Amino acid sequence: MPTLPDQFPRIALKQAQSPDVMRLLEELAQRAEGFARMQDEFTEGITRHRATREGRPVRLSKSQHRMLTEFDRDAKQAVHDMERPTVGADVAGILTTALSAVHLQIRLDEHMFPGFHAGDKPMAMRLLDYQRDTIRLIEQFVESAPFKDRVSSIWHEVRSQKDRPNKSD
């Protein structure tokens, strides 16, 4: 089952009035679709590598299939749930949400990184780098915006570079 891209940029795009903000949100929506495709590629790679290691195809149990179905249903509900609070949000709030969501994704992926097998780490690093580029895109936009002092990630904790996975891991 394909990964559902983050729908927040598309939902927020409906609220945007400035052409510049609309362009940014459209680019974020396109990046979300690209990230979802990369996640699918990553999942396929993990499955392939596991099958190679174990010498047999990966088969999911009924409970694992049920869990994935529930995840899919919950993701669709989350999209529905995010529409209401987004209506009427100002640009600073929308960009704070977008920035915070990408920071959270990175934090989660960095936490998971050490648990991946060596053959899966290059793609995991590509995903992290892609999301870091997304943060740079948002931050560059915000830096030149008149409301820049009102936009920041809710994830204030700054971690040292040594705590982050890098290409040599």
N, C-alpha and C positions, 0 to 999 in steps of 0.2 A: 504494500500500500504506500503510495508516494507521500512524501512529507508535505504537509500543508505549510506554505510560506507564512511568515509573520504578516498578519493582515492589518496591523496597526497603521502602517504608512498609507494604505488604501483608504482606511476609515478616516484618518486624519486629513487626507487630501480633500475629502468632502467639506471640511471645515475651513480649509485654507482660502484666503482671499488675495493674498499677495502673489503675483506671478513668480517671484523668487522662491517663496516658501513652497509653492505648488511644484516648481521644478525640483527642489530638494526632495520633497516627499515622493515624487514620481521616481526619482533616482533611488531613493531608499526602498521603494516598493520593488523596483527592478532588482536591486541588490538582494532583497529578501527572497525573491524567486530564485536567483542564482545560488544563494546560500542553501535553500531547500534542495535544489538539484545536487549541490555538493554533498549535503548530508545523505541523500539517497545513494550517491556514489560511494560515500564512506561506509554506509551500512552494507552495501553490496561487497565492498572490499573486505570488510571484517568477516562477512559470511564466507567469502571465497577463501580467505586465509585460514579461517577456522576449519573449513572442510579439508583443506590441504594438510593442516596439522594433524587432524583426527583421522584422515583417510576415508572419510565418509561424508555424504551430504548432510547439511544442517537441517534438522526437522524440528519445527516448533510443536510443543505439546498443545492440547486443547486449551489449557489454562493460559498459556502464553498467547495463543491466538485471541482468546477472550480479553486478556489484558490489553493487547494492541487495539482491539476494537473499542474498548472502553477509553483508551487514550485518544483515539480518533474522535469519538463522541465528545469527550471532554474538551478537546481542542476546538471543535465547532461551537460548543457552548461558550467557551472563553471569548471567541470572536463576537458572539452575540452580546455577551456581558460587557465587552469593552466599548461597544458602540454608544451606550447611554452616557457614560462619563466623558467621552470625547466630544460630544455635542456641546458647543459653547465654550470649550477650552480655548484659552488664548494661545498665541504662537509660542510663547515662552514655555507654557505648560506642555504643549505638544512636543516641543523639542527636548524638554527635560525628560519626558516619558520615553521618547525615542532613544536618547543618549543612555538613560538608565537601563533600558531593556537590553541594549547591546553590551553595556558593561556587565550586567548580570549574566548574559550568555557567555561572555568571555570568562568570567569568574568560575562558572560551572564547568566550562570546558577545560580550563586550566587545572581545576581540581581533579577532573577525570583523567587528564593526560598521563600521569604516571602509571595508571592501570592498563593502558593499551599495550598490546604486543608490539614489538619493534617494527614489524611490517606495516602496522596500522598508524604509527606515529607520524610519518610524513604527511599523510592526508589530514590527520588531526591538526598538525601544524599549519597546513594550508587553510583550514577552517578558521583557526585562531587569527592568522594573518589577515584573512579576508574581513573578519569582524573588526580587527584593529584599523583596517583601512576605512571601514564604515564609520568608526568613531572619529577618525581624522576628517572625514568628509563633513560630518555634523559639526565638529569643533571649528573647522575653517569657516563654515557658513555662519556660525554663531559669533565668531570673533569679529566679523564686520557688521553684525546686526546692532541696531540701537538698543535692543533689550538684552544684550550679552550678559549683563550683570545679574539677570534673573534666570539664567539657564545654567544648570550644573547637574551632574549625575547625583542621584541619591546615594551612590556608592562612593563615599568620600575617602575611604581607606586607600591610602597610597602604599602599594607594596614595592619593595625594592626589586630591581631587575633580577637579582639572584633567585627570587621566589617564583619567577615566571619560567615556564618551559621555553626553551629556545631550540633552534634548529639542531644543536649538537646532542640533545637528549635522545 
